Amino acid sequence: MASTPTAPLLSGRSQLLFPAIVGIFIVAILSAVVDLGVAALATPAVGPQYRFQVVGLLFASASQFTVLLALIAVVGTLGGPRLAVRGAALAALAFGGFLIVLLPFYALDFLQSRRMVNQNNLKGFTLAGMKTGAFAAWFAVMLLWAGWRAFQASRGTDETEKRMKGQGLVVGQE
């Protein structure tokens, strides 16, 4: 299904640049995913510490994924291709939901891994683990919200006009 452009906000010359910018952001997301995969494969897969490290790396990269998805949505909104906005919206919804699903498992692995930490390092480990989990939860909520809003914004102009038509108060009509 081809993407039908909405009314672009910028000039025609700048429209030529937007697909390349979206492509750069997608390659940056893929690079982060590959980095995460390499780190996961390089770590020995043994017990809760492995899961805690891998999920912690994913949570730590949530900010990078969130910013890149937001930039794709912005460029798609400015450039007009609804497909970029819709893709960023779906990716944000999926990634936000994935983070929410992983949070309880991260918390359980955190508690189990915490028992194995030296007492001298326990405070730093606890604070770092809690910060990572808290920010992952915030990013999950923001991704779900932004994904939902971007999905609404990616509707076709006909759908948007139908929603907007008939709304509001018209003064002077009976």
TORNU-235565 format. One record per atom (N, C-alpha, C): residue in three letters; atom name; x negated, z, y negated. Coordinates in steps of 0.1 Angstrom, whole numbers, plus 5000, padded with zeros to 4 digits. Layout:
# TORNU-235565
ala / CA / X / Z / Y
...
END
This chain:
# TORNU-235565
met / N / 4992 / 5000 / 5012
met / CA / 5000 / 5000 / 5000
met / C / 4991 / 5000 / 4988
ala / N / 4993 / 4990 / 4979
ala / CA / 4985 / 4989 / 4967
ala / C / 4989 / 4999 / 4956
ser / N / 4979 / 5003 / 4949
ser / CA / 4982 / 5012 / 4938
ser / C / 4987 / 5005 / 4926
thr / N / 4998 / 5009 / 4920
thr / CA / 5003 / 5002 / 4908
thr / C / 4998 / 5010 / 4896
pro / N / 4991 / 5004 / 4887
pro / CA / 4986 / 5012 / 4876
pro / C / 4997 / 5017 / 4867
thr / N / 4995 / 5029 / 4862
thr / CA / 5004 / 5034 / 4852
thr / C / 4998 / 5030 / 4838
ala / N / 5004 / 5034 / 4827
ala / CA / 4999 / 5030 / 4814
ala / C / 4986 / 5037 / 4812
pro / N / 4975 / 5030 / 4811
pro / CA / 4962 / 5036 / 4809
pro / C / 4961 / 5041 / 4795
leu / N / 4953 / 5051 / 4793
leu / CA / 4952 / 5057 / 4780
leu / C / 4940 / 5052 / 4772
leu / N / 4931 / 5045 / 4779
leu / CA / 4919 / 5039 / 4772
leu / C / 4919 / 5024 / 4772
ser / N / 4909 / 5018 / 4766
ser / CA / 4908 / 5004 / 4764
ser / C / 4906 / 4997 / 4778
gly / N / 4908 / 4984 / 4777
gly / CA / 4906 / 4976 / 4789
gly / C / 4891 / 4975 / 4794
arg / N / 4882 / 4976 / 4784
arg / CA / 4868 / 4976 / 4788
arg / C / 4864 / 4989 / 4796
ser / N / 4870 / 5000 / 4791
ser / CA / 4867 / 5012 / 4799
ser / C / 4873 / 5013 / 4812
gln / N / 4884 / 5005 / 4814
gln / CA / 4891 / 5004 / 4827
gln / C / 4882 / 4999 / 4838
leu / N / 4872 / 4991 / 4834
leu / CA / 4863 / 4985 / 4844
leu / C / 4853 / 4996 / 4850
leu / N / 4851 / 5006 / 4842
leu / CA / 4842 / 5017 / 4846
leu / C / 4848 / 5027 / 4855
phe / N / 4861 / 5029 / 4854
phe / CA / 4868 / 5040 / 4861
phe / C / 4867 / 5040 / 4876
pro / N / 4868 / 5028 / 4883
pro / CA / 4866 / 5028 / 4898
pro / C / 4852 / 5032 / 4902
ala / N / 4842 / 5029 / 4894
ala / CA / 4828 / 5033 / 4897
ala / C / 4827 / 5048 / 4895
ile / N / 4833 / 5053 / 4885
ile / CA / 4832 / 5068 / 4883
ile / C / 4838 / 5075 / 4894
val / N / 4850 / 5071 / 4898
val / CA / 4857 / 5077 / 4910
val / C / 4849 / 5076 / 4922
gly / N / 4842 / 5065 / 4924
gly / CA / 4833 / 5063 / 4936
gly / C / 4822 / 5072 / 4936
ile / N / 4816 / 5074 / 4924
ile / CA / 4805 / 5084 / 4923
ile / C / 4809 / 5098 / 4927
phe / N / 4821 / 5102 / 4922
phe / CA / 4826 / 5115 / 4925
phe / C / 4829 / 5117 / 4940
ile / N / 4834 / 5106 / 4946
ile / CA / 4837 / 5107 / 4961
ile / C / 4824 / 5108 / 4968
val / N / 4813 / 5100 / 4964
val / CA / 4800 / 5102 / 4971
val / C / 4795 / 5116 / 4969
ala / N / 4797 / 5122 / 4957
ala / CA / 4792 / 5135 / 4955
ala / C / 4799 / 5145 / 4964
ile / N / 4812 / 5143 / 4966
ile / CA / 4820 / 5152 / 4976
ile / C / 4814 / 5150 / 4990
leu / N / 4812 / 5137 / 4994
leu / CA / 4807 / 5134 / 5007
leu / C / 4793 / 5141 / 5009
ser / N / 4785 / 5140 / 4999
ser / CA / 4771 / 5146 / 4999
ser / C / 4772 / 5161 / 5001
ala / N / 4782 / 5168 / 4995
ala / CA / 4783 / 5182 / 4997
ala / C / 4788 / 5185 / 5011
val / N / 4797 / 5177 / 5016
val / CA / 4802 / 5179 / 5030
val / C / 4791 / 5177 / 5040
val / N / 4782 / 5167 / 5038
val / CA / 4771 / 5165 / 5047
val / C / 4761 / 5176 / 5046
asp / N / 4758 / 5181 / 5034
asp / CA / 4750 / 5193 / 5032
asp / C / 4755 / 5205 / 5040
leu / N / 4768 / 5207 / 5039
leu / CA / 4774 / 5218 / 5046
leu / C / 4773 / 5216 / 5061
gly / N / 4775 / 5204 / 5066
gly / CA / 4774 / 5201 / 5080
gly / C / 4760 / 5203 / 5085
val / N / 4750 / 5198 / 5077
val / CA / 4736 / 5200 / 5081
val / C / 4732 / 5215 / 5082
ala / N / 4737 / 5223 / 5072
ala / CA / 4734 / 5237 / 5072
ala / C / 4741 / 5244 / 5084
ala / N / 4753 / 5239 / 5088
ala / CA / 4760 / 5245 / 5099
ala / C / 4753 / 5242 / 5112
leu / N / 4748 / 5229 / 5113
leu / CA / 4741 / 5225 / 5126
leu / C / 4728 / 5232 / 5127
ala / N / 4721 / 5235 / 5116
ala / CA / 4708 / 5241 / 5116
ala / C / 4708 / 5255 / 5120
thr / N / 4720 / 5262 / 5118
thr / CA / 4721 / 5276 / 5120
thr / C / 4724 / 5278 / 5135
pro / N / 4717 / 5287 / 5142
pro / CA / 4721 / 5290 / 5156
pro / C / 4735 / 5295 / 5157
ala / N / 4743 / 5289 / 5166
ala / CA / 4757 / 5292 / 5167
ala / C / 4759 / 5304 / 5177
val / N / 4757 / 5316 / 5171
val / CA / 4759 / 5328 / 5179
val / C / 4768 / 5338 / 5172
gly / N / 4780 / 5339 / 5177
gly / CA / 4789 / 5350 / 5173
gly / C / 4794 / 5349 / 5158
pro / N / 4798 / 5361 / 5154
pro / CA / 4805 / 5362 / 5141
pro / C / 4796 / 5359 / 5129
gln / N / 4783 / 5362 / 5131
gln / CA / 4773 / 5360 / 5120
gln / C / 4773 / 5345 / 5117
tyr / N / 4773 / 5337 / 5127
tyr / CA / 4773 / 5322 / 5125
tyr / C / 4785 / 5318 / 5117
arg / N / 4797 / 5322 / 5122
arg / CA / 4809 / 5318 / 5115
arg / C / 4809 / 5323 / 5101
phe / N / 4805 / 5336 / 5099
phe / CA / 4804 / 5341 / 5086
phe / C / 4795 / 5333 / 5076
gln / N / 4784 / 5329 / 5081
gln / CA / 4775 / 5321 / 5073
gln / C / 4781 / 5307 / 5070
val / N / 4786 / 5301 / 5080
val / CA / 4791 / 5287 / 5078
val / C / 4804 / 5287 / 5068
val / N / 4813 / 5297 / 5071
val / CA / 4825 / 5298 / 5062
val / C / 4820 / 5302 / 5048
gly / N / 4810 / 5311 / 5047
gly / CA / 4805 / 5315 / 5034
gly / C / 4799 / 5304 / 5027
leu / N / 4792 / 5295 / 5034
leu / CA / 4787 / 5283 / 5027
leu / C / 4798 / 5274 / 5022
leu / N / 4809 / 5272 / 5030
leu / CA / 4820 / 5264 / 5026
leu / C / 4827 / 5271 / 5014
phe / N / 4829 / 5284 / 5014
phe / CA / 4835 / 5291 / 5003
phe / C / 4826 / 5290 / 4990
ala / N / 4813 / 5290 / 4992
ala / CA / 4804 / 5289 / 4981
ala / C / 4804 / 5275 / 4975
ser / N / 4807 / 5265 / 4983
ser / CA / 4808 / 5251 / 4977
ser / C / 4822 / 5248 / 4972
ala / N / 4831 / 5257 / 4973
ala / CA / 4845 / 5254 / 4968
ala / C / 4845 / 5251 / 4954
ser / N / 4837 / 5257 / 4946
ser / CA / 4837 / 5254 / 4931
ser / C / 4833 / 5239 / 4929
gln / N / 4823 / 5234 / 4937
gln / CA / 4818 / 5220 / 4935
gln / C / 4829 / 5211 / 4939
phe / N / 4836 / 5213 / 4951
phe / CA / 4847 / 5205 / 4955
phe / C / 4858 / 5205 / 4945
thr / N / 4862 / 5217 / 4940
thr / CA / 4873 / 5218 / 4930
thr / C / 4870 / 5210 / 4918
val / N / 4858 / 5211 / 4912
val / CA / 4855 / 5204 / 4900
val / C / 4855 / 5189 / 4902
leu / N / 4849 / 5185 / 4913
leu / CA / 4849 / 5170 / 4916
leu / C / 4863 / 5165 / 4918
leu / N / 4872 / 5172 / 4925
leu / CA / 4885 / 5167 / 4927
leu / C / 4893 / 5167 / 4914
ala / N / 4890 / 5177 / 4905
ala / CA / 4897 / 5177 / 4892
ala / C / 4892 / 5165 / 4884
leu / N / 4879 / 5162 / 4885
leu / CA / 4874 / 5151 / 4877
leu / C / 4880 / 5137 / 4882
ile / N / 4882 / 5136 / 4895
ile / CA / 4888 / 5124 / 4900
ile / C / 4902 / 5123 / 4895
ala / N / 4909 / 5134 / 4895
ala / CA / 4923 / 5133 / 4890
ala / C / 4923 / 5130 / 4875
val / N / 4914 / 5135 / 4867
val / CA / 4913 / 5132 / 4853
val / C / 4910 / 5117 / 4851
val / N / 4900 / 5113 / 4858
val / CA / 4896 / 5098 / 4856
val / C / 4908 / 5089 / 4861
gly / N / 4914 / 5093 / 4871
gly / CA / 4926 / 5085 / 4876
gly / C / 4937 / 5085 / 4866
thr / N / 4939 / 5097 / 4859
thr / CA / 4950 / 5097 / 4849
thr / C / 4946 / 5089 / 4837
leu / N / 4934 / 5090 / 4833
leu / CA / 4929 / 5082 / 4821
leu / C / 4929 / 5067 / 4824
gly / N / 4924 / 5064 / 4836
gly / CA / 4922 / 5050 / 4840
gly / C / 4934 / 5043 / 4845
gly / N / 4944 / 5051 / 4849
gly / CA / 4957 / 5044 / 4853
gly / C / 4959 / 5043 / 4868
pro / N / 4949 / 5043 / 4877
pro / CA / 4952 / 5041 / 4891
pro / C / 4958 / 5053 / 4897
arg / N / 4971 / 5052 / 4901
arg / CA / 4978 / 5063 / 4907
arg / C / 4972 / 5068 / 4920
leu / N / 4965 / 5058 / 4927
leu / CA / 4960 / 5061 / 4941
leu / C / 4949 / 5072 / 4940
ala / N / 4941 / 5071 / 4929
ala / CA / 4930 / 5081 / 4927
ala / C / 4936 / 5095 / 4925
val / N / 4946 / 5096 / 4917
val / CA / 4953 / 5108 / 4914
val / C / 4960 / 5114 / 4926
arg / N / 4966 / 5105 / 4933
arg / CA / 4974 / 5109 / 4945
arg / C / 4964 / 5114 / 4956
gly / N / 4953 / 5107 / 4958
gly / CA / 4942 / 5111 / 4967
gly / C / 4936 / 5124 / 4964
ala / N / 4933 / 5126 / 4951
ala / CA / 4927 / 5139 / 4947
ala / C / 4938 / 5150 / 4949
ala / N / 4950 / 5147 / 4946
ala / CA / 4961 / 5157 / 4948
ala / C / 4962 / 5161 / 4963
leu / N / 4962 / 5152 / 4972
leu / CA / 4963 / 5155 / 4986
leu / C / 4951 / 5162 / 4991
ala / N / 4939 / 5158 / 4986
ala / CA / 4927 / 5165 / 4990
ala / C / 4927 / 5179 / 4985
ala / N / 4931 / 5181 / 4973
ala / CA / 4932 / 5195 / 4967
ala / C / 4942 / 5204 / 4975
leu / N / 4953 / 5198 / 4978
leu / CA / 4963 / 5206 / 4986
leu / C / 4957 / 5209 / 5000
ala / N / 4951 / 5199 / 5007
ala / CA / 4946 / 5202 / 5020
ala / C / 4934 / 5212 / 5020
phe / N / 4925 / 5210 / 5010
phe / CA / 4914 / 5220 / 5009
phe / C / 4918 / 5234 / 5005
gly / N / 4928 / 5235 / 4996
gly / CA / 4933 / 5248 / 4992
gly / C / 4940 / 5255 / 5004
gly / N / 4948 / 5247 / 5011
gly / CA / 4954 / 5253 / 5023
gly / C / 4944 / 5257 / 5034
phe / N / 4933 / 5249 / 5035
phe / CA / 4923 / 5252 / 5045
phe / C / 4916 / 5265 / 5041
leu / N / 4913 / 5267 / 5028
leu / CA / 4906 / 5279 / 5024
leu / C / 4915 / 5291 / 5026
ile / N / 4928 / 5290 / 5024
ile / CA / 4937 / 5301 / 5027
ile / C / 4937 / 5305 / 5041
val / N / 4937 / 5295 / 5050
val / CA / 4937 / 5297 / 5064
val / C / 4924 / 5304 / 5069
leu / N / 4913 / 5300 / 5063
leu / CA / 4900 / 5306 / 5066
leu / C / 4897 / 5320 / 5061
leu / N / 4904 / 5324 / 5050
leu / CA / 4902 / 5337 / 5044
leu / C / 4903 / 5349 / 5054
pro / N / 4913 / 5350 / 5062
pro / CA / 4914 / 5362 / 5071
pro / C / 4902 / 5362 / 5081
phe / N / 4899 / 5350 / 5086
phe / CA / 4888 / 5349 / 5096
phe / C / 4875 / 5353 / 5089
tyr / N / 4873 / 5349 / 5077
tyr / CA / 4861 / 5353 / 5069
tyr / C / 4860 / 5368 / 5067
ala / N / 4871 / 5374 / 5064
ala / CA / 4872 / 5388 / 5062
ala / C / 4868 / 5396 / 5075
leu / N / 4873 / 5391 / 5086
leu / CA / 4870 / 5398 / 5099
leu / C / 4856 / 5396 / 5103
asp / N / 4850 / 5384 / 5101
asp / CA / 4836 / 5382 / 5104
asp / C / 4827 / 5389 / 5094
phe / N / 4832 / 5391 / 5082
phe / CA / 4824 / 5399 / 5072
phe / C / 4823 / 5413 / 5076
leu / N / 4834 / 5419 / 5081
leu / CA / 4834 / 5433 / 5085
leu / C / 4825 / 5435 / 5097
gln / N / 4825 / 5425 / 5106
gln / CA / 4817 / 5426 / 5118
gln / C / 4802 / 5424 / 5115
ser / N / 4799 / 5414 / 5106
ser / CA / 4785 / 5412 / 5102
ser / C / 4780 / 5423 / 5094
arg / N / 4788 / 5430 / 5086
arg / CA / 4784 / 5441 / 5077
arg / C / 4778 / 5453 / 5086
arg / N / 4783 / 5454 / 5098
arg / CA / 4778 / 5465 / 5106
arg / C / 4764 / 5463 / 5110
met / N / 4759 / 5451 / 5110
met / CA / 4746 / 5447 / 5115
met / C / 4735 / 5447 / 5103
val / N / 4740 / 5449 / 5091
val / CA / 4731 / 5449 / 5079
val / C / 4724 / 5462 / 5078
asn / N / 4711 / 5461 / 5074
asn / CA / 4703 / 5473 / 5071
asn / C / 4710 / 5481 / 5060
gln / N / 4709 / 5494 / 5061
gln / CA / 4716 / 5503 / 5051
gln / C / 4710 / 5500 / 5037
asn / N / 4698 / 5497 / 5035
asn / CA / 4692 / 5494 / 5022
asn / C / 4698 / 5482 / 5016
asn / N / 4703 / 5472 / 5024
asn / CA / 4708 / 5460 / 5018
asn / C / 4724 / 5459 / 5019
leu / N / 4730 / 5470 / 5023
leu / CA / 4744 / 5470 / 5025
leu / C / 4752 / 5468 / 5013
lys / N / 4748 / 5474 / 5002
lys / CA / 4756 / 5473 / 4989
lys / C / 4755 / 5458 / 4984
gly / N / 4744 / 5452 / 4984
gly / CA / 4743 / 5438 / 4980
gly / C / 4750 / 5429 / 4989
phe / N / 4749 / 5431 / 5002
phe / CA / 4756 / 5423 / 5011
phe / C / 4772 / 5424 / 5009
thr / N / 4776 / 5436 / 5007
thr / CA / 4791 / 5438 / 5005
thr / C / 4795 / 5432 / 4993
leu / N / 4788 / 5434 / 4982
leu / CA / 4792 / 5428 / 4969
leu / C / 4792 / 5412 / 4970
ala / N / 4782 / 5407 / 4976
ala / CA / 4781 / 5392 / 4977
ala / C / 4792 / 5387 / 4985
gly / N / 4795 / 5393 / 4997
gly / CA / 4806 / 5389 / 5006
gly / C / 4819 / 5390 / 4999
met / N / 4822 / 5401 / 4992
met / CA / 4835 / 5402 / 4986
met / C / 4836 / 5392 / 4974
lys / N / 4826 / 5390 / 4967
lys / CA / 4826 / 5380 / 4956
lys / C / 4829 / 5366 / 4961
thr / N / 4823 / 5362 / 4972
thr / CA / 4825 / 5349 / 4978
thr / C / 4839 / 5348 / 4983
gly / N / 4845 / 5358 / 4989
gly / CA / 4858 / 5358 / 4994
gly / C / 4869 / 5357 / 4983
ala / N / 4866 / 5365 / 4972
ala / CA / 4875 / 5366 / 4961
ala / C / 4876 / 5353 / 4954
phe / N / 4864 / 5347 / 4951
phe / CA / 4864 / 5334 / 4944
phe / C / 4870 / 5323 / 4953
ala / N / 4868 / 5324 / 4966
ala / CA / 4874 / 5314 / 4975
ala / C / 4889 / 5315 / 4974
ala / N / 4894 / 5327 / 4973
ala / CA / 4909 / 5329 / 4972
ala / C / 4914 / 5323 / 4959
trp / N / 4907 / 5326 / 4948
trp / CA / 4911 / 5320 / 4935
trp / C / 4910 / 5305 / 4935
phe / N / 4900 / 5300 / 4941
phe / CA / 4899 / 5285 / 4941
phe / C / 4910 / 5279 / 4950
ala / N / 4914 / 5286 / 4961
ala / CA / 4924 / 5281 / 4969
ala / C / 4937 / 5281 / 4961
val / N / 4940 / 5291 / 4954
val / CA / 4953 / 5291 / 4946
val / C / 4952 / 5280 / 4935
met / N / 4941 / 5279 / 4929
met / CA / 4940 / 5269 / 4918
met / C / 4941 / 5255 / 4924
leu / N / 4935 / 5253 / 4936
leu / CA / 4936 / 5240 / 4942
leu / C / 4950 / 5236 / 4946
leu / N / 4957 / 5246 / 4951
leu / CA / 4971 / 5243 / 4955
leu / C / 4979 / 5240 / 4943
trp / N / 4977 / 5248 / 4932
trp / CA / 4985 / 5245 / 4920
trp / C / 4981 / 5232 / 4914
ala / N / 4968 / 5229 / 4912
ala / CA / 4964 / 5217 / 4906
ala / C / 4968 / 5205 / 4915
gly / N / 4967 / 5206 / 4928
gly / CA / 4971 / 5196 / 4937
gly / C / 4986 / 5193 / 4936
trp / N / 4994 / 5203 / 4935
trp / CA / 5008 / 5201 / 4933
trp / C / 5011 / 5194 / 4920
arg / N / 5005 / 5198 / 4909
arg / CA / 5007 / 5192 / 4896
arg / C / 5002 / 5177 / 4896
ala / N / 4991 / 5175 / 4902
ala / CA / 4985 / 5161 / 4903
ala / C / 4994 / 5153 / 4911
phe / N / 5000 / 5158 / 4922
phe / CA / 5009 / 5150 / 4930
phe / C / 5021 / 5146 / 4922
gln / N / 5026 / 5155 / 4914
gln / CA / 5038 / 5152 / 4905
gln / C / 5034 / 5142 / 4895
ala / N / 5022 / 5143 / 4889
ala / CA / 5017 / 5134 / 4879
ala / C / 5014 / 5120 / 4884
ser / N / 5012 / 5119 / 4897
ser / CA / 5009 / 5106 / 4903
ser / C / 5021 / 5098 / 4907
arg / N / 5032 / 5103 / 4904
arg / CA / 5045 / 5095 / 4907
arg / C / 5045 / 5082 / 4899
gly / N / 5052 / 5072 / 4903
gly / CA / 5052 / 5060 / 4896
gly / C / 5060 / 5062 / 4883
thr / N / 5058 / 5052 / 4874
thr / CA / 5065 / 5054 / 4861
thr / C / 5080 / 5053 / 4863
asp / N / 5085 / 5046 / 4872
asp / CA / 5100 / 5045 / 4874
asp / C / 5105 / 5059 / 4878
glu / N / 5098 / 5065 / 4888
glu / CA / 5102 / 5079 / 4892
glu / C / 5101 / 5089 / 4881
thr / N / 5091 / 5088 / 4873
thr / CA / 5089 / 5098 / 4862
thr / C / 5100 / 5095 / 4852
glu / N / 5103 / 5083 / 4848
glu / CA / 5113 / 5080 / 4838
glu / C / 5127 / 5084 / 4843
lys / N / 5130 / 5083 / 4856
lys / CA / 5143 / 5087 / 4862
lys / C / 5144 / 5102 / 4860
arg / N / 5133 / 5109 / 4863
arg / CA / 5134 / 5124 / 4862
arg / C / 5136 / 5128 / 4847
met / N / 5129 / 5121 / 4838
met / CA / 5130 / 5125 / 4824
met / C / 5143 / 5121 / 4817
lys / N / 5149 / 5110 / 4822
lys / CA / 5161 / 5105 / 4816
lys / C / 5172 / 5115 / 4818
gly / N / 5179 / 5117 / 4807
gly / CA / 5191 / 5126 / 4808
gly / C / 5187 / 5141 / 4806
gln / N / 5174 / 5143 / 4804
gln / CA / 5170 / 5157 / 4801
gln / C / 5170 / 5160 / 4787
gly / N / 5172 / 5172 / 4783
gly / CA / 5171 / 5176 / 4769
gly / C / 5184 / 5175 / 4762
leu / N / 5185 / 5179 / 4750
leu / CA / 5197 / 5180 / 4741
leu / C / 5196 / 5168 / 4732
val / N / 5207 / 5161 / 4731
val / CA / 5208 / 5150 / 4722
val / C / 5218 / 5154 / 4711
val / N / 5213 / 5155 / 4699
val / CA / 5221 / 5159 / 4687
val / C / 5229 / 5148 / 4682
gly / N / 5242 / 5150 / 4679
gly / CA / 5250 / 5140 / 4673
gly / C / 5259 / 5132 / 4682
gln / N / 5258 / 5135 / 4695
gln / CA / 5266 / 5128 / 4705
gln / C / 5276 / 5137 / 4710
glu / N / 5288 / 5132 / 4714
glu / CA / 5298 / 5140 / 4719
glu / C / 5299 / 5139 / 4734
END
